[in-house]
């Protein structure tokens, strides 16, 4: 169909109008045009090497726009997630511009070095590694534990006047029935292993989504008129209620020194504080937060991100960012913004519960884009292979082959 070809061409050239963008989305979502769209993509991939389809100096800009724009990538990723049970083959069309078209555009520019290399063989004939799931472990104040993913819906425990329940939606909730002495309030810890995420509603109504490999410590009841403090290690997204008499505070705990705290002033924000990441990132989506470190404090406005560099000092860097990138994990996909391969693979390792190693020199590639987190590992690695990478998978270990090995 000529019109589809025209729209795809304009999309790759970054020339779509809003109306044309919506028109293309309708074609992508329609089952009727699956084969037409896939055939057009194949034609682009097979174009002559001597006639670059995209200007080389714009490849990353166009790549990021296609993958990061709310009008395209988010809608397509949602389409992939909600419809995959009904028709898994829709992935090729529904996530076309996310996983195929965009990779194809960049892939085309890299075709002289990557196009003729063989497809991924690492998982052929072996059981694929599935993506993470909903699950966590609750540790009560007496040291006893409850595996939440296997626990039944309903009451789980009662501590210090608080009823702990697993909701019908599968999350954890606290209902405080009586006030207790501040000196006797118990603390619980919820931990998500690698390959798991979980949601919890704290005693004050604050909702928290925990990413993989995360630990959150909190009291089973908050004292009226006192600060509401929790301790975080890993990554979590918070929706905290405003209360001037009882500010909500998150103490960030990593192996780095002086990681500081975040005070929520009625807000939605994300904190990424993994031990294996070089810095702590706090990203504000709505409301206001005050970030503090070693006596230095800065207030964020929506759209800003605070960065605590790893040095042992009071440095706080503030940047304007695309907040959707910071919370993409919560919405079910990976998003990369000019990130190097090790940063990508750390996310993959946590979500798929695999260990990452490198053979020889680490490929020096900068990535931008997004991939559905509900895909099996082979599909994620297959998408990355379009950049000329190679992987070997043994049990739950992924070895990234060096660029020298790749070219041999």
Buried (B, 14 or more C-beta within 10 A) or exposed (E): EEEBBEBBBBBBBBEBEEEBBEBBBEBBBEEEBBEBBBEBBEEBBEEEEEEEBBEEEEBBEBBBBBBBBEBBBBBBBBBBBEBBEEEEEBBBBBBBBBBBBBBBBBBBBBBEEBBEEEEBEBBEEEEEBEBBEBBBBBBBBEEEEBEBBEBEEEEBBEBBBBBBBBEEEBBBBBEBEEEBEEEEBBBBBBBBBBBBBBBBBBBBEBBBBBBBBBBBBBBBBBBEEEEBBBBBBBBBBBBBBEBEEBBBBBBBBBEBEBBBBBBBBBBBBBBBBBEEBEBBBBBBBEBBBBBBBBEEBBBBEBBBBBBBBBEEEBBBEBEEBBBBBBBBBBBBBBBBBEBBBEBBBBBBBBBBBBEBEBBEEBBEBEBBBBBBBBBBBBBBBBBBBBBBBBBBBEEBEBBBBBBEBBEE
